[in-house]
């Protein structure tokens, strides 16, 4: 019998994905979720102007999207003090992560990340044969000083740092990260994932020049802008690195409707401000629900809140399972000690009401009551 001749690297990898999506879980449980609070989507939704723009673009969906994402790349610099040559648009941050790793990482090359940080980065590194080195969180925050020190020890080509962080919702002052760049080893690139930065306090975004060859920053329309299903992200970096993406990217990966929607969303900052206010209210409500049940919510600079369940990962998983059994989709960190928490996305009152009703029962079941 003959078949495809896989590479040794492909044969060594598990056929797994970083996240099991809610749709998969719904199929497995045979019922839809009553509250979808696990994927950190913006349940408050995108700008109506973005929806209108995507509907209009859909009439011409027979056309390929602009391979240069020209209009969006011309609009974004006004928000970042950069030029179009500093920006590449791609299929969400996840797609851009894959392209960046493909550009820089080969078999045996070292990268450094935090133990328990966003796993899709690790997924791409493994796919190209890179070696992942991890450092622990410090007080539920990614420890960029330890990350940079570890990078020097292993001659890392990339350091991954999310600010604000997923899954804990914690954050650093951007100025502190910028100052610490003096300790980033030569030849190492800081990959700064700023997916949630619009939700964060003023001063969280790192004040780093787009011409700084040591840093590439990644942003998305999936979170605050409410367009997760459209898959639009962008990276800001030195023009030479940005130009290198053209060597490996899918030049027609961005569809027309997504490009039009992102441009309209970017131009509707009033809607963004209203959504951010709703996210702030939802964070407060989730913290209140936690307190009502004797739990503590961690401070959050994102569109989700990590709730400390007060025990270990086994107990938190039991709480999570109890919520899922009641139709409440949430997630939890996968590495200790962060896995003592469950992670709850911000959402409208109806979804949070459902979570508030289900949490006491899930806690009782986890405690054996």
N, C-alpha and C positions, 0 to 999 in steps of 0.2 A: 504494500500500500504506500502511495506517495502522498505528499502534502507540502505545504509551505516549509521552507527551510529557515526557521527563525534564527536570529542572531543569538549567540550565547547570552548576551545581556538580556534580551527579551525572554529567553527561557528561564532566566534566574528571577524574574519579577513575578509577584503575585498578580492575578487578574482581579484587582480590587480598585475601588475608587475612594477618594478621601472622605466623602460624605455619602450616607444613604439618604436620598432625598425623601421629602414628605410624600410624594406620589407613590414611591415604592413602598413606603410604610403603610399607606392607605390600602394599597392592593393587598399587602400581606395581612392586614388586620380585617380586611373585608368591609371597611366603612370609612367614610371621610372624616377628617378632623373637624371638630367644632371650632377650634381656635388654632390658627397657624402661627405659632409664636417661637419657632425654632430656627428659622433660616436667616434671621436678621434682615428680612426684606422690609421695605417701607410700606407698611400696610395702609398708611394714610394716602398713598398713591402719588402718581406723577402730576405735574402741572397739566391742567386741561389744555393749555396751549401746546404742550408736547403731544398729548393724545390727538389733538386736531391735526398737528403737523404730520404725525405718523399715518393717520388715516388718509390724508391727502397724498402722501408719498406712496401709499399702498396702491394707488391707482396706476402708478408707474413701476410696480414691483417687478414687471417683466425686464426691467433694466438692471444690470449690475450696479452695485453701489460705486460711488466715486472711489477709486483705488487709493487716492491720496487723502481722503476725508478732508478736502480742501477747506470747505466753509467752516467746519468745526475747528480745524487747526488755525484758521485765521481769527476765529473768535476767542479761543481760549487764552492767548497771550495777554489780553487785557486784564485777566484775572490773576495773572501769575508773574508779571514783570519779566516776561520772556518773549522770544520770537517764535514764529511757526517752526523754525529750524530746530528749536529745542523740544518739540512735542511730537510724539507718535501716538496715534489712536489705534486701539486694538479691541479684540473681543473680550472685554472685561479685563480686570487685573489678572485673572487666571490665565488668559491667553497671552498677555504680555509677559507674565512670569515664565511661561514656556519658551517664548522667543528669547528672552534674556539668558535663560539657562542654556539654551541651545548655542547661543553665541559664545558663552564664556566657559562652560563646564564640559569637560571630557572625562573619560574613565580615569578614576583615581584622584581627580581634582577635589580639593577640600572646600566646603562651605560651612558657615557657622550660623546657627539659629538657636532660639530658646526652646527648651524641652517643653512641649505642649503648645507651642505657637502654631499659627495657621498651617495646616498640614499639606495644602496644595503645593506650596513651595517645595517641600520635601519630596512630594510625588514627582515633580518635574526633575529634581536633582537625581533621584534614583533612576528615572527613565533615561538619563544620559550618562549613567555610570559614575556620578559624583559620590563623594564620601561626606556624610553629614556628621558634623560635630555639634553637640548641644551643650548649653549652659543652663542652670536652673533659674527660674524666676526669683526675684528678691522682693519680698513683701508684696506679692501678687502683681509685680510689674516686671517687664522685661528689663534686664540689667545690661544697659548698653556698654558700660565700662568693662564688665566681664566678657561681653561678646567681643569687644575689640581686642582685649587681652588674649582671648582664646584664638582669635584670628591670627594674631602674631605667632602664637605657638605652633599652629598647624599650617601656616602659609596659605590661609584661605583666600580664594578669589572673590567670594561674595560673603557679606554679612547681611542676614535678613533681620530687619527690625520693623515692627508695626507700631505706629504711634498715631492715634490711640491703639490699644492692643485688643486683639480678639484671641482668646475668649473671655478675658477678665474685665474688659472695659476700662482698664487703667491707662494712664497717660503720663508723659513727661513734658516739661516745658521745652519748646522747640529750641530755645536759645542754649539750653544745656546740651542738647544733642549736637548743635552746631559747634560749640566750644570743644566738645569731646572729639571732634573729627581730627584734631591734632594728634590723637592717639591711635587713629586708624592706620594700620600698617600700609606701607607703600605697595601699590599694585593690587590693593583690595578695594572692592567697590561696595559701598553701603547701599543696599536696596531698602529704601524707606517706604514702607507701605502705609499710605495715608488715606485708606479707604473711608475711614469714619471721621476725618478731620473737620468736616463741616459741622458735625455735631458737638465738637469739643470747645472748651473755653478759648477765648482769645489768647494767642501766644503759644498754642500747641503746635501749629505748623512751624517746621524748622526754617529759620531765616537763612537759607542756603542759596547762593547764586545758581541760576540754571547753567552757568558756564563752569561750575565746579566739577572737575573730572572725577572726584571721589564719590559722587552721590548720584543716584537716580531715584526720583520720587514717583510713586504711582498713585493715581486717583481713579475714582469710578463714578458712574451715574447710577449705580445699583443701590446705593444706600440712601443718602439724604434726598437725592433727586427721584427716587422711587421707580427706577427703570431696570430692575434686576433682569427681567425677561428679555430686554433688548440687547444685553451684553455689550455695553460700551464702557471702555476704560481708556485711560491715557497715561503716558509716562512723560516726565519732564527731566531732561538731562542735557549733557554737553552735546552739541551738534554732531560731533564725530560718532558718539555712541548711538545717538538717535538715528543717524544715517545708516549705521550698521544693521539696524533692524530690517532694512530693505533686502538684506542678503538672505533672510530666512523666513520672513513673515508671509502669511497668506494675503496676497495683495487684494483679493476680492473677498476677504473675510467679513467686512463690514457691510451690512445690507443698507439699502437706501432709507428705509423707514426708520431704522435705528439712528442713523446719522441725522436725519431731519428732526427726530424727537429730541435727541440730545442737544442740538443747537437751540431748539425752542425752549427746552428746560433751562438751559444756561441763561437765556435771556429773560427768564421770568423769575427774578430774584425775590419778588414779593411773595410768590408761592413758596419758594424755598424757606423764606423767613417764617411763614405761617406753619409750615411743616415742622421746622425746628422747634417752634413753640409747643406744638403738640407732642413732639418727642420728649421735650423737657417735662411736660405734664405727665406723660406716661411713665417716665422714669420715677417721678415722685410717687405715682400711684403704685407701681410695682414695689417700691421700697416700703410703702405703707402696708401692702398685703403681706410682705415678708414679716414686718414687725408684728402684725396682728397674729401671726402664727409662731411667734417666738424665734424667728430667724433674722438674720442681718443681711442687708443688701450692700454690696460693695459700691463705692462711688463710681460713677460711670461717665465717660466722655463720648459714648457711642449711642446707637439706637437700640441697645439692649442693656440688661442689668444682670450681673452675676449675683446669685443668692447663695450665701453660705448656709448649708444645711446642718452644720454643726457637728458633723461626724466625719467619716471617711468616704472614699469613693463608692464603696459597696452600698452604704446607706443612701448616698445621693442617687445612685443608679436605681435603687428601689423606689425612691420618690419619683424619679423620672418615669419609671415604668408605670407607677400608679397614676400619673398624669396622662400618659399615653393611653392607658386602659380606659380613661374617661374622655378620650377624644381631644386632649390638649397636647399639641405638638410642641415640645421644647427639646433643647439639647443640653449637653454638659461637657466641660473640659475632659480631656482623655488622659491627662498626666497628673500624678500626685505632686504637690498637695492641692493643686487647683481643682482636682476632680471631686473635692468635697462640696462643690457648688453645682447648681443647675443654672442654665443661662436662658433668660426669658426676653424675647424681643418686645420692643415697644409696639403698642397697637391701640386701636380705638377702644372705647369703654366696653362695648359688648364682648370683645375678646378677653379683656382683662377681667370683666365680671365672671366669665366662664372659668378663667384661671383661678380667681379668688374662691369660687365655689368648690373647685376640684382639689385645691392644695391641701385643705385640712384632711380630707379623706385619704389623699396620697401619703401624707405624713403619718396618719394613724396606721395605715397598712404597712408602711415601712418599719414602724415601731412595733409591729406585731399586735396592734390593738384592733 
